[in-house]
């Protein structure tokens, strides 16, 4: 692997440490190299706090007495174009210029309108050599959630369901029936720590009384989203325990009660997935896992509003029941999780 790619891969690995902590910002990693030696590293750790470039420069300043001299002879690798605007923090492009770092290698451009090429342009105008497009596809994939939100004005959508070996989603009466094992359950809870929100329909809330938290993994619980057109769900359900923010899409009212926010949709006959996703976009929610039920999952599939599907298949069988959703796309990985099979499909 060429040298630029080695250091950019390290940027990606560092950036991933921020998953679930920096949304709606992108995940970014930075590496500073002097004469073939890494002298500083950093990543965007928490939304609203220092960006990757700032943290990387800080490690150099803290570690070396001649830090300024070293920086003037170094190359900084960044997985995403350095920002050129004032947000919650000052522009990273200005920081690079201030420390006179002469070479910058960028994974991919930032699609955000206030950046999009402006950071690169500012660096070049300051006489800094900029190389772009190193591991560009991998860097874009790293921030697929951020890119989807910026370019499509909606969150990145992950469909998740479990089905029996013969393709059933649940018993016909909608009662609770566990298809997968403990390993799959833990994996799902890990996924929840990585995304902004988890969404279910009314029938799933009634059948399972889910908590939609991360009891089986360390990390923060996502926001909860439920579709309950006529507000038929009991407020005694776990969804309404005020442990995390819960959004209820309905046709009855706008209201806020504790951490429960009721969002009224005037038209519940057409374009419901579209309306919901736009409202979530307005709430700065960058990614959503849709966990059921079958009707809810199918409504997003039929609307074409999904980005990937994560499908568990258990070993058990049901003689009859609700058929599991079906979606087609680019086949990703297929792996075993305990005794279950996990298959990932990406929407073309």
N, C-alpha and C positions, 0 to 999 in steps of 0.2 A: 504494500500500500504506500503510495507516495507520501512525502512528509506532510504536506498540507492536509491531506485526508486523515492522517493519524491524529493531528492536533484538533481537527474539526470534530472527529468522532469523540474525542475527550470532551469537547464543548457540549455535544449532545448528551453524553453520559452525565455530565454535571447538571445540565438543564433539567433532566428528568427528576432530579432530587427535589425539584419544586412542584411536582405534580400535585394538584389538589390544594395548593397553598397560594398561588399567585393569580388565579382567575379574578377578573376578566383580562388580566395582562397575559402576554405570552410567556412561555418558559424559555429562558435564555441562559446559555453558559458561555464563559469567556476564559481563555488561556493566554498567558503572556510568555513569550519564548525569547531568550537571549542566547545567541550563539549555540543553538541546538539544545538548550537547557530550559525546562519550564521553571520560571521564577515566580509566577503568580497564577492563581486560579480563582474563579468565583462564579456564582450563579445567582439568579433572582430567587430569593428565598421566601419572601412574604410580600403580598400585594401592598403597594403603597410605600414600601421600603426600598433600599438601595438596589439598583440594577446590577446585572452581572459584571459589567465593565468596572463599575465603582468598586465592587467587592474584590475583583481581581487586582486592580491597581492598589487598593488598600493593603492587600497581603504583601505586595512588593515593598511598599513604603514602610511597613512594620518589620519586615524581615531583613532589609539591607540598608546599611548606612549610606551607601552610594546609590540609593534607589533612583534618584532623578537621572543620574548619568546612565544607569542601566536601561531605564525606560526610553531614553533618547536613542538607544541602539537596538531596540526590541521590535518584535512583531506581536500584535494582539490578534488573536483569533476569536471571532464572535459568531455564534450560530444564527443570529438574526441581526439585520442592519441596525447599527447604533441609532438611537433616537435623536431627533434634531429639534424637539419642541419641549417646552416646559409643561409638565403634567404635575404629578405628585412629587417628582424629583427633577432636577435640572437635566439638560440634554447631555447624553453620554458622548456625543460627537465632540462637544465642547471640552469635555474632560480629556479626551484623547489628544485634542489639539493643545490644551493647556500643558500637558506633560510631554508634548512633542514626540509622541510615539510615531516613528516614521513609516511603519508598514501596518496595514490592517487587512485581514482576510475575513470575508463575510460569507456565511453559508447561504443565506437567501435574503432577498429584499423584504422589508416590512410592508404589508398591504395597507396598513392604516394610513388614511389620507394625509395626516399631519406629518408622516414620516416618508413613506413610499418614494425612495430615491433621494430625498432631501438630506438624509444623514450622510449618504455616500458623497453627494455633491459637495456638502460642506467640508468634508474631510479632504476631498480632492482640491478644492479651492484653497485650502491651507497648505497645499504642497505635499500631502500625504499620499503614498502609493496605496491604492485600494484594489484588491483582487476579490471578485465575487463569484458565486456559483459553485463553491467547493462543497461537495456532498449536498447539493441543493435539494434534491428529492427527499433525502433523509431529514433535512432541516425543516422542510415544509411539512412532512409527515409528523414530525415532533410537535408542531403547533397546528395540527389539523382542526382542533377546536377553535383556536383563535382565528385562523384563516376563514373557517366557515362562518363565524359570527360577523367578521368584518365584511366579507364578500357577499354573503347571502342574507344578512340581517336576520339570522335565526341561530339557535344553539346547534351544536353537533349532536346528532341523535344516535344513541345506541339502543337497539332492541335487544331484550334479553328474555328468553323463556326456556322452560324445560319441557321435554316431551317424552312419552313412553317409547319403548322400542318399536311399537306398532303405530306411532304417530299421533297419539292422543295427548291433549293439553291438560285435561282435567275430567273428572266424572261429569256425567250429563247434568246432575243436579247442582253442580257448581260447588260441591263440598270440598273441603281441604284434603289434598292427597299429595304426599311428598314423593316426588319422582327421583330426586337426586340425593346423594350422600353428603356427609359432613364436609368432605374436602371441597366440594362444589359450593356449599353454603359459605365456607370461609373465603373462597375466592370471590364470590359475589360481594361479600362485605368489604373486601379489599378494594374492589372496583368502585364501590360507593364512596370510599374516601377520596377517590381520584376525580370524581365528577361533581358538578355543582348541584344537581337535583336528581331525584328519582320520582317517576310518575306512575300512578296506577289509576285504573278506572273504579267506578263505584262497586261493581260486582266483586272485584278482587278485595277491596276494603271490607266488604261484608263477609266474604267467605273466609278470609285469612286473618282479619284484624291485624294487619302487619304493623310493625314499629318502624320499618324502613330506616333503621339506624345501623351502627357498625359494632354490634355486640361481640362479634367474633373476629375483630381486627382492631388494631390501634389506629386512631386518626379521628378526624372530625366527621360528624354525620352530615350528609347532604341535606339541602332543603327538600321538603316533601311537596309533591304536587298530586292532587286528586281531581278527577272529573266527576262531578255529582250534580247533574243538571237541575234536579228539583230539590236539592238539599235534603235528601232522604237519609243520609248517614247520621247515626247517633253521635253526639259530641262526646260520648263516653268511650269511643274507640281510641286506640293508641295514637292514631293520626292527630288527635286534637289534645294531646297532653302538654302542649306548650314547651316541649323540650327543644324543638328547633322550629324555624319558620316553615309554615305550611300554607300553600296556595290552593284555594278551592275554586275551580272553574265551574260556574253555574249560570242558570238563566233567571235567577231571582233577585240578587242584590249585590251591591258593592258594600263592603264593611270590613272593619278590622277589629278582631277580638283577641287580645293578647298577641300571641305570635301567629295567629291564624288570619289570613287575609283572603277575603271572598272577592273574586273577580267575576263580574257579570259579563256574559257574552250574549249579545242581543239576538244573534242568529245561531241556533243550535241545530239547524237542519243542513246547512252547507258550510264547507270550508272550516269545520271545527278545528282540525289539526293545525291549519294555517293560522287561525286566530290565536290559538293557544301558544304556538311557537313565537309569534310576533310579540305577544304579551311577555313571554319569558325573556325574549331578547331585550325588551324595554326594562326588565328587572335586572339586567346585567348578568343573566344566567347564560353561561357559555357552553354548557354541555348537560345532557339529560339522559339518564337510563330509563327506558320505558319497560316496566316489569310486568305488565298485564293489566287486565286479562286479555283473552284472545280477541274480543271485539275491539278493544282499544288498540292492540298491536296491529290488527288488520286495517284499522282506519288510517294509521300512519303509513302502512305498506301500500295501501290503495292510492293514497295521496302522493306517493313517491317521496315522502318526507322522512327519510332515514339515511344514515351514513354507514352503519355497520350493524350486523345482527350476530349475537353471541348465543348459540343454541346448544343447550345441554340435552343429551339423549341418555336416559337411564336404562337399566336392564329390565325393569318391570314392564308389565303389560296391563292394559285395560281391555275388557271385552267390548266395551262401548264407551262413548263419552264425547266431549267437545274436541273436535279436530284441531291439531296444532296449526298455527299460521304457516304459510309457505311464502318464501321470498327468493328471488333469484338475483345473482350478481356475480362478482368476482370472488372465487373461492380463496379464502386465506388459509390459515393453518387449521389442522385438525389434530387435537391432542387428547390424551386420556387424563382425566382428573379423578383420581381414585378409581372407582368402578364405572364412572360416567365418561361419556365422550363429549368433548367440546369442539364445536365447529364454528368458525368465524367466516361470515360472508360480508363483502363490501359492496355497497350500492355503486353500480357503474356510473 
